[in-house]
Amino acid sequence: MKNLIIGVDLVAKVIQVCVYADKKAQSNREMTPKQFSAYLSNLSPSLVVFEACASSNYWNQIATSLG
């Protein structure tokens, strides 16, 4: 799949991650912060969209540093 859009909802103890490709949701699952960090490190370059909340800046920095 190319042209992925990753939608991220930062909830208190879990992170909801929805992957969109070809204008359809391809997957939608919960991850722990540790799982999400590993997921980002293995992700090919994609558009990652975070909700606006207190921890979104932190996760934006992590995602940006991983490419």
C-alpha positions in Angstrom: 0.0 0.0 0.0 1.2 3.5 -0.7 -0.1 6.9 0.2 -1.0 5.8 3.8 -2.6 8.1 6.2 -2.2 7.1 9.8 -4.8 8.7 12.2 -3.8 8.6 15.8 -6.1 9.2 18.8 -4.0 9.6 22.0 -6.1 8.3 24.9 -5.0 8.0 28.5 -3.4 4.5 28.6 -3.9 3.3 25.0 -3.3 4.8 21.6 -5.9 4.2 18.9 -4.3 3.9 15.4 -6.4 3.8 12.2 -4.7 3.2 8.9 -6.3 4.6 5.7 -5.3 3.7 2.2 -7.3 4.1 -1.0 -9.9 6.2 0.8 -10.8 3.2 3.1 -9.9 2.3 6.7 -7.5 -0.7 6.4 -7.0 -1.3 10.1 -8.1 0.2 13.4 -6.5 -1.0 16.6 -5.4 -0.1 20.1 -1.8 0.0 21.1 0.2 0.7 24.2 2.7 3.5 24.0 5.5 1.0 23.7 3.8 -0.9 20.9 3.0 2.4 19.1 6.7 3.5 19.3 7.8 0.2 17.8 5.0 0.6 15.1 6.3 4.0 14.2 9.9 2.8 13.9 8.9 0.1 11.4 6.5 2.4 9.4 7.4 3.4 5.9 7.2 7.2 5.3 3.5 8.1 5.7 1.3 11.0 6.7 0.7 10.7 10.4 -2.2 12.8 11.8 -2.4 13.3 15.6 -5.3 14.7 17.5 -4.6 17.9 19.4 -3.9 17.1 23.0 -1.2 17.5 25.7 0.9 14.6 24.5 0.5 15.1 20.7 3.7 17.3 20.6 5.7 14.6 22.3 4.5 11.9 19.8 5.0 14.3 16.9 8.6 14.6 17.9 9.0 10.8 18.2 7.4 10.2 14.7 9.5 13.0 13.1 12.7 11.6 14.6 11.9 8.1 13.2 11.4 9.5 9.7 
